[in-house]
């Protein structure tokens, strides 16, 4: 392929955009224990020496003090023992506790952590679903601290399972937390029913606290954190925020759902009738804690005297097809395109994903699926690329005449540029012939960039030496970290870089102008940058790039050597010269501007001589 100046500019633009993409994109329990220890210390200081009877009395006093501190009313009928009940289907196992009538642990049965251990998405005291209720004597209590009375699990004919947690008082007020899990589903219906709700809560609204933390699931915690978002649907519009170093958000419009989306997994809270308003804050714990982020959300739900608030919880994979089944736009959580490249999500959703899913139904190896997908994409884009190669061939055929024009005009670049434009036009060569095809490939590359990073089907799939196509393929770990590269060696990154370098070297031989030092070395800069940029990216992307580069190189050689006939091109150029030249408006303006500049330069020279 003849690589003219415009082609180089096109690839440099791709490189610049790519690099820009990389550059851009348990407290309550501790408080309880602290308070408990303070009370214990105060009692111990007051009575350092007691008999067993006195000790029992002090213990009763301690419990009453703690109960008063937590503001738990004795009028509610509660269970004195914490009990756990489980809802389980083919894909998920959720253990509920009667303390707060809330989920305790969540295991995703079809997935494992990077080390092969069970994938527990929810675990630990930080996770909480709670809201404040009125008790007696102007006191309030958090439901998360009260032991509900749990009912037995029921199983319906459609295999849907349900369990309820009930809290009653002597005045007839009642709260029920009902959870329903359907067969083969990650979505849990969570219904809060109230009798006397106007007395149980203030201002006829539940202020629901939802605390959730995202545990480390993948091998590279830094990369997993980069792919983690706080996602939400507010007033019908989807958006997200990177977890970064911690931040907060406020929602004043109708809020449909909030989600903490890790690299490949999601924890979400949704309201079928929308939340009135809400806030969410999040922090990023130290890497040693193996937590990606901890989020605290407060959302407002209106209630009446007797009401049921229909909510939903989602614990599961960031899978477009599964999330789309919720029919609440939750599929937007899968980051198939964002920012200036938000439009490529439509390419991914409606073209790449269906083709990818079709291929993997019949081919076991994901690496081979990617290879076939690459071949299909190259077949579709071949007409565009052929025009680019043909433009390069024409440029190469005109190189002797371009060289003569350079000798003729010497240092007069203005005159050379005008004659070069006339030569290209007379020969039927477009000056943008090499640049536009390269620019048109940017959406394709960016759609694949998002697709291979976000498609959970690649997770845990091995190919050749890569153990996981959704992560980098490390063949060696370095004893130190190299800036802009990292502390490991990705072999697919090396193959992608080497094939890019070979393409640059092959194309360099047919460049029109290799006297300019910048243009001379520019084709080598982009492949070198790939070495650092791609080293931490999924092996699926670097494998695709290796295959694509190999196809490009083969096509260049075959088309240049066996398809494009240089003698015919020269004959066609001569024929084009005999035809009357009709310039486009752009070319007319460009020629007029060049003529104007030429006259201005001539006037300056005459003025200088005078």
Buried (B, 14 or more C-beta within 10 A) or exposed (E): BBBBBBBBBBBBBBBEBBBEBBEEBBEBEEEBEEBBEEBBEEBEEEEEEBEEEEEEEBEEEBEEBBBEEEBBBEEBEBBEEEBEBBBBBEBBBBBBBBBBBBBBBBBBEEBBBBEEEEBBBBBBBBBBBBBBBBBEEEEEBBBBBBBBBBBEBEEEEEEBBBBBBBBBBEEEBBBBBBBBBBEEBBBBBBBBBBBBBBBBBEEEBBBBBBBBBBBBBBBBBEBBBBBBBBBBBBEEEBEBBBBEEEBEBEBEBBBBBBBBBBBBBBBBBBBEEBBBBBBBBBBBBEEEEEBBBBBBBBBBBBBEEEBBBBBBBBBBBBBBEBBBEBEBBBBBBBBBBBEEBEEBBEBBBEBBBEBBBEBBEEBEEBBEBBBBBBEBBBEEBBEBBBBBBBBBBBBBBBBEBBEEBBEEBEEEEBBBBBBBBBBBBBBBBBBBBBBBBBBBBBBBBBBBBBBBBBBBBBBBBBBEEBBBBBBBBBEEEEEEEEEEBBEBBBBBBBBBBBBBBBBBEBBBEBBBBBEEEEBEEBBBBBBEBBBBBBBBBBBBBBBBBBBBBBBBBEBBEEBBEEEBEEEEBBEBBEEBEEEEEEEEEEBEEBBEEBEEEBEEEEEEEEEEEE
